[in-house]
């Protein structure tokens, strides 16, 4: 591509800038200093002879004043011409100062004695010219002072008014001021103090001269201090030096008119008026010469430009023809006037076929109004960028294009048509649509994933967080985005996570590791992470799977396996111990007969026999726990057996404990060893008694229960089906949560040494498991304990009225239910069941979270809450607070305790709805409908 040859239109030392703004160079300072030095030397030589009388030459005064006035007027005109461009207030004041000195010089000449009249014109008096000289030589420094304070590097602050008006105002102002001054020093000169008497200076004159000289000196100092200096500033300082020499010779050290000081001082004054003028004239001559050179160079530039633009026009034509995008020109009525090679390839029409035709040649029928609208916008001087539309090829195929349309102008600027650049985006649009679908799919995966998806930068700050974080960690995504992961990771897992991130950045394709995060409510959540690093976007991508359910199931499985292992070990020990006891008990009788006549040995024999009996009882308990005791199951009425047990317990437990049987009328029969069941109830009752040393209530309850698949999935040792439940509940001290998992271990006891073997609950556990049943314990420290035994229902009996009711079709609904449960596994199970019945379900882990949700969502219809929960507020208190905030909110309670035990404990009012755990789906559905209808 040809390049335009540039012509240098400025000389190396271009001085065409205005002197009022052109920075002074060292050469300017040197020249000015040389002139001041010479002037000072001449001044020093003249001072001793200043009073030497010389002949009177009136023509000198006239010539001096005329030259001075002409010089000042020319200087003022040149400065005003700069002001008209720069509009500088400082420059206007300096120009005014020169106009003032010109006017003062003319007035001084007219009133000078012996020049035009013996005593001067205009009615001049003896003091007129002296006062005029002082006003003249004091006025100019004042204007220079004002200039010095107002100037800056750009010539001083600007005047907004028209420059012509300002210049006219200045000229008229100077004339008016001089008329007034002339009137005062002529017609009113007698009113002025006497400055010259008998050709000698008065004291007033000395003061006035000193003041005037001081003003000039102050102007010089001001110019020196007000940096940066321009060229005109430097020569103004030279002028003020000459001005000081003028005043010193003409009015301070001289003796009278026409002495040496008089003449030399005026020469200094004339020089002072000439310095700035000379510099301005020199610069104007230089500027004129520069302008002539510039004109020549511009002519050369013009010829070069014509050649350049001719080549450029040819080059642009080649560019248009070689462009990969279609370039089309058309008139404002839509007639095609230009059609390049790319347009031929894109639309299939040759230039000969297209030029002269309407643009509608390539516009679909349904897009013609759009094409007309584009031309209307172009005619309104509007440019159109990145307009996507559809056009038709010659073969009839539709293509997607993006248009950039600009007005086409004639030489005089009139819009005569439009220039279009059309780019085929058919493939690009298909690719964009494919990418959009992929992004949409990935976004849907991101938003609906049950796993936690995190995206962080290289420093571990969250960039994106999937919505599933609310269910897994309790946070909203916006609570984490922008924060560092270190704020949420357990400190013990922090270094391991950092190590995995470093390994990913070193090139590991995929990493799998476990790390704990903190939940919103403060508890730890274990997650299994898959992580990878993307170098192009500098991002870490993590997918975390909540291990809470898996760990809970594994813990339950380990508990079952532990109990089985302990049972196997215990059974083996008990079996071998029984063999030993068989030998002991078999031989002790022989030994007793042999020593019957020796009382001291008979007593020892009896002691051994009692110990063997106790050992036999111990092995019996161990075999019961190991599920290896001989059972004699038969079909029994659990209600009758429970009532019989209650009668036997009355004398055993004592009067301070109240026994309350709560039996279901149509309780199913169970297939179980009645003796072992009675023993189990007795053991549980004795444990309850020990937990109520100050008395309390013991509730014995029976119920028909169906344990469904959901409950079985949370308890690996349970088979879904029908069970008869026998619950033994007390109002005692309860069991600490940390000990609940160990209560069925053999030999484990919370009682004092010597007050329990630790085999009571383990024997009950073994008996229930051996009978094919299930046992569950609920306990809250300070509230009491409830142990539930689930025995398999006896088969071969007809369906009861209870079963018919439970097997009735389930009734769901579409209301919104808030589920409050501190156990995460149970909460998840309940939410799943509630949603399967058609309800909308919200969940909370404690009362505080529940109240926040209740305040935020006014559409909640039912509060379904556990009663015993950790924290400052239990379920009963939560329900009361919720009712205060939402009087229309219905409530359904649930608990691991039986309904009778709860009511007896006084934790619920009579008539309050309670669904005891565990419950089948039909019971849940029934109670939800009952609660919503209440």
Rosetta blueprint (number, residue, H / E / L):
1 X L
2 X L
3 X L
4 X L
5 X L
6 X L
7 X L
8 X L
9 X L
10 X L
11 X L
12 X L
13 X L
14 X L
15 X L
16 X L
17 X L
18 X L
19 X L
20 X L
21 X L
22 X L
23 X E
24 X L
25 X L
26 X H
27 X H
28 X H
29 X H
30 X H
31 X H
32 X H
33 X H
34 X H
35 X H
36 X H
37 X H
38 X H
39 X H
40 X H
41 X H
42 X H
43 X H
44 X H
45 X H
46 X H
47 X H
48 X L
49 X L
50 X L
51 X L
52 X L
53 X E
54 X L
55 X L
56 X L
57 X L
58 X H
59 X H
60 X H
61 X H
62 X H
63 X H
64 X H
65 X H
66 X H
67 X H
68 X H
69 X H
70 X H
71 X H
72 X H
73 X H
74 X H
75 X H
76 X H
77 X H
78 X H
79 X H
80 X H
81 X H
82 X H
83 X H
84 X H
85 X H
86 X H
87 X L
88 X E
89 X H
90 X H
91 X H
92 X H
93 X H
94 X H
95 X H
96 X H
97 X H
98 X H
99 X H
100 X H
101 X H
102 X H
103 X H
104 X H
105 X H
106 X H
107 X H
108 X H
109 X H
110 X H
111 X H
112 X L
113 X E
114 X L
115 X L
116 X L
117 X E
118 X L
119 X L
120 X L
121 X L
122 X L
123 X L
124 X L
125 X L
126 X L
127 X L
128 X H
129 X H
130 X H
131 X H
132 X H
133 X H
134 X H
135 X H
136 X H
137 X H
138 X H
139 X H
140 X H
141 X H
142 X H
143 X H
144 X H
145 X H
146 X H
147 X H
148 X H
149 X H
150 X H
151 X L
152 X L
153 X L
154 X L
155 X L
156 X L
157 X L
158 X E
159 X L
160 X L
161 X L
162 X L
163 X H
164 X H
165 X H
166 X H
167 X H
168 X H
169 X H
170 X H
171 X H
172 X H
173 X H
174 X H
175 X H
176 X H
177 X H
178 X H
179 X H
180 X H
181 X H
182 X H
183 X H
184 X H
185 X H
186 X H
187 X L
188 X L
189 X H
190 X H
191 X H
192 X L
193 X L
194 X L
195 X L
196 X E
197 X E
198 X L
199 X L
200 X E
201 X E
202 X L
203 X H
204 X H
205 X H
206 X H
207 X H
208 X H
209 X H
210 X H
211 X H
212 X H
213 X H
214 X H
215 X H
216 X H
217 X H
218 X H
219 X H
220 X H
221 X H
222 X H
223 X H
224 X H
225 X H
226 X L
227 X L
228 X L
229 X L
230 X E
231 X H
232 X H
233 X H
234 X H
235 X H
236 X H
237 X H
238 X H
239 X H
240 X H
241 X H
242 X H
243 X H
244 X H
245 X H
246 X H
247 X H
248 X H
249 X H
250 X H
251 X H
252 X H
253 X L
254 X L
255 X L
256 X L
257 X L
258 X L
259 X E
260 X H
261 X H
262 X H
263 X H
264 X H
265 X H
266 X H
267 X H
268 X H
269 X H
270 X H
271 X H
272 X H
273 X H
274 X H
275 X H
276 X H
277 X H
278 X H
279 X H
280 X H
281 X H
282 X H
283 X H
284 X H
285 X H
286 X H
287 X H
288 X H
289 X H
290 X H
291 X H
292 X H
293 X H
294 X H
295 X H
296 X H
297 X H
298 X H
299 X H
300 X H
301 X H
302 X H
303 X H
304 X H
305 X H
306 X H
307 X H
308 X H
309 X H
310 X H
311 X H
312 X H
313 X H
314 X H
315 X H
316 X H
317 X H
318 X H
319 X H
320 X H
321 X H
322 X H
323 X L
324 X L
325 X L
326 X E
327 X E
328 X E
329 X E
330 X E
331 X E
332 X L
333 X L
334 X L
335 X E
336 X E
337 X E
338 X E
339 X E
340 X L
341 X H
342 X H
343 X H
344 X H
345 X H
346 X H
347 X H
348 X L
349 X L
350 X L
351 X H
352 X H
353 X H
354 X H
355 X L
356 X L
357 X L
358 X E
359 X H
360 X H
361 X H
362 X H
363 X E
364 X L
365 X H
366 X H
367 X H
368 X H
369 X H
370 X H
371 X H
372 X H
373 X H
374 X H
375 X H
376 X H
377 X H
378 X H
379 X H
380 X L
381 X L
382 X L
383 X L
384 X E
385 X E
386 X E
387 X E
388 X E
389 X E
390 X E
391 X E
392 X E
393 X L
394 X L
395 X L
396 X L
397 X L
398 X E
399 X E
400 X E
401 X E
402 X E
403 X E
404 X E
405 X E
406 X E
407 X E
408 X E
409 X E
410 X L
411 X L
412 X L
413 X L
414 X L
415 X E
416 X E
417 X E
418 X E
419 X E
420 X E
421 X E
422 X E
423 X E
424 X E
425 X L
426 X H
427 X H
428 X H
429 X H
430 X H
431 X H
432 X H
433 X H
434 X H
435 X H
436 X H
437 X H
438 X H
439 X H
440 X H
441 X H
442 X H
443 X H
444 X H
445 X H
446 X H
447 X H
448 X H
449 X L
450 X L
451 X L
452 X E
453 X E
454 X E
455 X E
456 X E
457 X E
458 X L
459 X L
460 X L
461 X E
462 X E
463 X E
464 X E
465 X E
466 X L
467 X L
468 X L
469 X H
470 X H
471 X H
472 X H
473 X L
474 X L
475 X L
476 X L
477 X H
478 X H
479 X H
480 X H
481 X L
482 X L
483 X L
484 X E
485 X H
486 X H
487 X H
488 X L
489 X E
490 X L
491 X H
492 X H
493 X H
494 X H
495 X H
496 X H
497 X H
498 X H
499 X H
500 X H
501 X H
502 X H
503 X H
504 X H
505 X H
506 X L
507 X L
508 X L
509 X L
510 X L
511 X E
512 X E
513 X E
514 X E
515 X E
516 X E
517 X E
518 X E
519 X L
520 X L
521 X L
522 X L
523 X L
524 X E
525 X E
526 X E
527 X E
528 X E
529 X E
530 X E
531 X E
532 X E
533 X E
534 X E
535 X L
536 X L
537 X L
538 X L
539 X E
540 X E
541 X E
542 X E
543 X E
544 X E
545 X E
546 X E
547 X L
548 X H
549 X H
550 X H
551 X H
552 X H
553 X H
554 X H
555 X H
556 X H
557 X H
558 X H
559 X H
560 X H
561 X H
562 X H
563 X H
564 X H
565 X H
566 X H
567 X H
568 X H
569 X H
570 X H
571 X H
572 X H
573 X H
574 X H
575 X H
576 X H
577 X H
578 X H
579 X H
580 X H
581 X H
582 X H
583 X H
584 X H
585 X H
586 X H
587 X H
588 X H
589 X H
590 X H
591 X H
592 X H
593 X H
594 X H
595 X L
596 X L
597 X L
598 X L
599 X H
600 X H
601 X H
602 X H
603 X H
604 X H
605 X H
606 X H
607 X H
608 X H
609 X H
610 X H
611 X H
612 X H
613 X H
614 X H
615 X H
616 X H
617 X H
618 X H
619 X H
620 X H
621 X H
622 X H
623 X H
624 X H
625 X H
626 X L
627 X L
628 X L
629 X L
630 X L
631 X L
632 X L
633 X L
634 X E
635 X E
636 X E
637 X L
638 X H
639 X H
640 X H
641 X H
642 X H
643 X H
644 X H
645 X H
646 X H
647 X H
648 X H
649 X H
650 X H
651 X H
652 X H
653 X H
654 X L
655 X L
656 X L
657 X E
658 X E
659 X E
660 X E
661 X E
662 X E
663 X L
664 X L
665 X L
666 X L
667 X L
668 X L
669 X L
670 X E
671 X E
672 X E
673 X L
674 X H
675 X H
676 X H
677 X H
678 X H
679 X H
680 X H
681 X H
682 X H
683 X H
684 X H
685 X H
686 X H
687 X H
688 X H
689 X H
690 X H
691 X L
692 X L
693 X L
694 X L
695 X L
696 X E
697 X E
698 X E
699 X E
700 X E
701 X E
702 X E
703 X E
704 X E
705 X E
706 X E
707 X E
708 X L
709 X H
710 X H
711 X H
712 X H
713 X H
714 X H
715 X L
716 X L
717 X L
718 X L
719 X L
720 X L
721 X E
722 X E
723 X E
724 X E
725 X E
726 X E
727 X E
728 X E
729 X E
730 X E
731 X L
732 X L
733 X L
734 X L
735 X L
736 X L
737 X H
738 X H
739 X H
740 X H
741 X H
742 X H
743 X L
744 X L
745 X L
746 X L
747 X L
748 X L
749 X L
750 X L
751 X L
752 X L
753 X L
754 X L
755 X L
756 X L
757 X L
758 X L
759 X L
760 X H
761 X H
762 X H
763 X H
764 X H
765 X H
766 X H
767 X H
768 X H
769 X H
770 X H
771 X L
772 X L
773 X L
774 X E
775 X E
776 X E
777 X E
778 X E
779 X E
780 X E
781 X L
782 X L
783 X L
784 X E
785 X E
786 X E
787 X E
788 X E
789 X E
790 X E
791 X E
792 X E
793 X E
794 X L
795 X L
796 X L
797 X L
798 X L
799 X L
800 X L
801 X H
802 X H
803 X H
804 X H
805 X H
806 X H
807 X L
808 X L
809 X L
810 X L
811 X L
812 X L
813 X L
814 X L
815 X L
816 X E
817 X E
818 X E
819 X E
820 X E
821 X L
822 X L
823 X L
824 X H
825 X H
826 X H
827 X H
828 X H
829 X H
830 X H
831 X H
832 X H
833 X H
834 X H
835 X H
836 X H
837 X L
838 X L
839 X L
840 X E
841 X E
842 X E
843 X E
844 X E
845 X L
846 X L
847 X H
848 X H
849 X H
850 X H
851 X H
852 X H
853 X H
854 X H
855 X H
856 X H
857 X L
858 X L
859 X L
860 X L
861 X L
862 X E
863 X E
864 X E
865 X E
866 X E
867 X L
868 X L
869 X L
870 X L
871 X L
872 X L
873 X L
874 X L
875 X H
876 X H
877 X H
878 X H
879 X H
880 X H
881 X H
882 X H
883 X H
884 X H
885 X H
886 X L
887 X L
888 X L
889 X L
890 X E
891 X E
892 X E
893 X E
894 X E
895 X E
896 X L
897 X L
898 X L
899 X H
900 X H
901 X H
902 X H
903 X H
904 X H
905 X H
906 X L
907 X L
908 X L
909 X L
910 X L
911 X L
912 X L
913 X L
914 X E
915 X E
916 X E
917 X L
918 X L
919 X L
920 X L
921 X H
922 X H
923 X H
924 X H
925 X H
926 X H
927 X H
928 X H
929 X H
930 X H
931 X H
932 X H
933 X H
934 X L
